[in-house]
Amino acid sequence: MRPSTAPPPLEALPSVLASGAHAETAASRGPRLVIQIPCFNEAETLPAVLTSLPQAIPGVGDVRVLIIDDGSTDDTVAVAQAHGVHHIVRHPTNRGLAAAYQSGLDAALRLGADLIVNTDGDNQYPAAQIPALIAPILAQSADVVIGDRQTHSIAHFSPLKRFLQRFGSWVVELAAGVPVPDATSGFRALTREAALRQIVLTRYSYTLETIIQATKKGLRVAYVPIEVNEPLRESRLIKSTWNYVRRQAMTILRSYLFYEPLRAFLLLASPLVVAGAFLLARFLYFYFTSQSGIGRHVQSVVIGGTLLTVGFLIVVLGVMAEINATNRTLLEELLYRQRKQEADQAAAAHARAEPESR
């Protein structure tokens, strides 16, 4: 960690900036990397994480470490401070991994991050592979890079967990429309632009939602193979397999509905419309060909007409959802510009204050 005097806390950063000042500063000193670590009661494992983080990386101007304390009740913050971490964001209560991740992005942007790496406080991800993780971004070939843990070869994963990881990645791949070898990996790097574009809406986990969101917003997503460390504790996110699958499935469905509402409603309506049309066609066939009357085929009209009506209503709902999605896109663009302005203002103010604090 960096032993210099701590810069002003994030909460104290003023918000005054001339336009473009952050870009000029970044160009003069090289890109700033902020490594963010969401933590919840990680006092035992955090030292191993912090001592293994690189203090300098070729192609990077400087490296900062940011701890997001998500309402810990142990000595997580004291451990971080003892290891020289000066950038700490604290949640007064436990708000969940997704909220901690979003708080980290916001704080890293205010610190002037040009690159952001997210890793865990449980020492699952190897810090030595951070240079490989950010290499596609430095080469300007990706906006978001995710570490592929190659879950099929992780020895401490049970067969069921390996299957669920593969199946979940396949479902996310269908929703995102791009290859997704490891959907739930939290070891990832983002450009400043990608971080500004991401808005995490769920509270449970950010991993799946942000992949779908990134692809739907036109960001380039890449994967690099990594190896994981041996686990030091059991996962706190997976309380039970059923609970984990259910919540992740809802996240995928919600994210897909956000960005592809009309397609989703059309997929839902299609079986109803096809079945209704078939039953009506069946009735018309017997109406024109039967010599014994059509009374016994009236049920085809009733059921077929009902299915067609319900299908049509679902399509109408899809059109309304598509209109709302267009409005949401416009609102997200406005929010992006506001976040960018505020982050640039805070970053410039922080850069001016740092020399004074040394």
N, C-alpha and C positions, 0 to 999 in steps of 0.2 A: 504494500500500500504506500501511498505518498505521505511522507512524514511532515510536509509543510503545514503551516498554519491554516486552519480551516477557513474556507471562504464563507461569506454570509449565508445563513440558512435560506432554504428555498422560499419560505414564507415571507422573508424580508426583502425579496428582490423587488425593486421598483420597476415600473413598466414605462420607460421612455426610450425611444429608439428612432433613429433615422432609417428610412427604408433601405434595405440591402446591406445593412451593416454586418449582419451575421454572415452573409455570403463572403464579404470581403475579408472578415476575420478568419473564416475557415480556409480560404484560399491562401492566406499568408502563413498559417501555421500548420497546414495539413489537417485532414479530417480528425475530429474528436470522436473517440469511441467511449460510450458509456455502457458499462456492463451492469444490468439491473438484475437484482436477486430478490424475488418475492419470498418472504419468510413468515412462517407461523410456528413459533416454538422450535427454533432450529439452533439453539445454543450449543448443542452437542455436536452437530454436524457442520455448522457454519465455519469453524476454524479451518477445517480441511478444505473447504471451498475457497476461502479467502487467501490462504497461503499458496494455493496452486494457480491463482489468477496471474496472467502475464502482466508485467508492469510496462512493457514496451513491445510493440509489434511493428515490423517493417511496413511502411506505407501508411502508418497511422501517426497523427501528430501527437496526441497524448491519450492516456487511458484513465478513465474515472470509474469508480465503483459506487453504485447506488443500491442501498438496501431499502426495501419496502417492508416495513414491519406491519403485518396484518393482524394487529391486536394481540401480539404475543404476551403470555403471562410468565414467561421465563426470562432468562438473561440475554435474549437475542440481541437487543440493542447494545447492552454493555459489552458483549463479545465483539460486536461490529466496531464499536468505538475503540476498544482495546487493540484491534488490528488495524487501526488507522483509517477507518471508513468515516469520511466527513459528510457524505451526502446520504441522509436518512429521511425517509418519509414514513410517518407513523399514522396508522389507522387506530382510533380509540377503541374500536371493537373489531372482531373478526368479520370481515365483509366478503370473504371468499377469494379464491385464486384469481378469478377473472377480474374482479375489482382491483386487486393488488397489481395485476399485470397492466391494467389501464392507468392506474396511478403512477406506475413506473414510467410508462411512455410519456405521460404528461410532464413528469418531473425531469426526465432525461432531455426532453425538448427544451425545457426552460434552462437547463444547464448548457445548452448550445450543442447538443449531440448531433453529429453528422451521421454516425452509425450507432445503432443500438443492438446489443446482444442480450438476450434473455436466457438466464440459466436458473437452476433450482438451488435452494438452500440445503437440500439433502445430499448433495455431492453425487447425484446420479450421472451428471454429464461431465466429461473430462475437459477441464479448462485448457489443457494443452492443445485442443483441437479448435480453439477459437480462431486462430489465424486461418485455418482451412475453411472455417465456417464463413468468414467475411471475405474470402478471396474472390468469389463471384461478384460481390458488390464492388470491391475495389477494381475489378476488371470491367465494371459497368455492364455486366451481362445479366444481372438479376436485381430485383428490388427487395425481395424477401427470400431468405435462404433458411432451410430447415434441415436440422441434422437427422438423417435417416439411421435409426438405431439398428436396422436390420433385425427386426423383432423375431424373425423365424430362427435366428441363431443364438438368441439370448438364453443362456442355460437356466437362469433362475426364473424364467417365465414358464408357467404351467402350459400344457397343451391347449387347455381351454382359453387361457389368456392369449396365446399366440393366434388361435383361430379368431377370437374376437377382434384382435388388433388387425388382422388381415381383412376380415369382413368389414369392419368399420372403415378402414382406409378405402376399400372398394366402394362403399356407399358414398363416402365423401368425394371420391373420384367421379362418380356419376353426377353428384350435385354440382361439383366445381367445374367439370368438363376438362380437367387436366389430369395427368398421372399423379397419383398421391401414394408413394410407397409407405409413408409413416405419418398418419394423420394426427396422432396424439403426442408427437414429440414436442416438448417445450423448449428445446435447445434451438434457438432461431436467431437470425440477425435481420435487421431492417434498416433501410435508408431513412433519412429524416423525412423524406416525402412520403414513404410508405407508412411511417408512424403517424404522420399527420392525417392520413387517409383512413386509418383504422379507428373504429369506434366499437368497443365491445359492449354488447347489450345484455348478454347473459351473465349470471353470477357464478355459475358452477365451474366452467372451464372455458378458456379462450381459444384452445387449440383448433377445434374444428371450425368454429364460427369465423375465425380470422382467415383461414385458408379459403373458404368459400367467398368471403367478403373480398379478399385480395384479388382473386381471379375475376370476379364480377366487376371490379373497379379497374381492370386492365393492368394490374401490377404483375410483373414477371416473377414467378415463384420457381425456385430451384432447390434441389436437394443435394446434400453431400453425405456420403456414408461415414458413420462414426461408430465408435465402440463405447459402451457404457461401463461405469464403475460398478463394483459389487455393491448391492444395497446395504445401507447402514441402518435402515429402519423400514417398517412396513409403510405402504402408501396410505396417506390420510384422505386422499381424494376418493379412493375406491373402498367404500364402507361395505358394500356387497355387490356381487356381480350384477344382479338384477337391477339394483338402484343405479349403478353406473351405466348399464346399457340403456335403460329407460331415459335417463337424463340426457345422455349423449344423442340418442335418437330424436328426442324433442328439439335439441339444439340444431341438428341437421335439418329437420323438417321446418323449423322456424326460419332458419337462415335461407333455405331454398325458397320458401314462400315470400320472404322479403324481396328477393332479387329476381325471381322468376314466377310471379304470381299467376299470370295468364297461362303459362305453360302448365303449371301445377294444377290449376282448375280445369284446364282442358283434358289433362290426363285423368282427372277424377270423373269428369263428365262423359268421357268417351265410352266406357263400358255401358253406361245407362242409355246413351243415345243409340249405340249399336243394338243393344237388346230391345229397346223400344221400337226401333225401325224394323227389326226382324219380325217382331210380333205383329206389327201393323201390316207388313208385307205378307205374313202368313194368313192374316184375316182376308186381305184382298185376294189372295190366291184362291182360297176356298169360296169366297163370295162369287168369283167369276167362273169357277170350275165345278163347284159342288152342285149336285142335283137334288140333294136331300135337305136343303135349307142351311142356314148359317147360324141358327140360334145357339148351337153348342160352341161356336167360335167367338162369341161376343166377348168372352173374358180376355181374348187376345187384344181387342180394342181397348178395354179398360186398363189392363196392365201395361200394354205398349204405350198408350197415351200418357199414363202416369209417369212412366220412365222417361219418355221424351220431355215432358214438362219439367220434371226435376232436373234432367240434364241441361235443358235450356236455362233454367234458373241458375245452375252452377256456372254456366258459361257467362251469364250476365254478371254474377258476382266476380268472376275472373276479370272481366273488363273493368269493373269498378276498382278492383284491387290493382290492376295495371295502371290506372289513372293515379291512384294513391301512391304507387311506387314511383311514378314520374315526379310527383310533387315531393316525395321524400328525397329523390335524387337532387332536386334543386335545393332543398333544405340542407342536405349533406354538403353540397358545394359551398353554401354560405357559411356553414359551420367550419368547414375546412379553412376558408379564408380568415375567419375570425381566430381559429386556433393558431394558424400560421403567424398572424400579426402579433398575437399575444405571446407566443413562444419566442418569436424573434426579438420582441421588446425585452422580455425577461432575460434572454440569452445575452443580449448586448449589455444590459445593465449589470449582469453577473460578470461579464468579461471586464467591464470597467472597474468593478469593485474588487476583483481578485488581486491586482497589483497592490492595491491599498492595504489588503489584509495580510500581505507577506512582510 
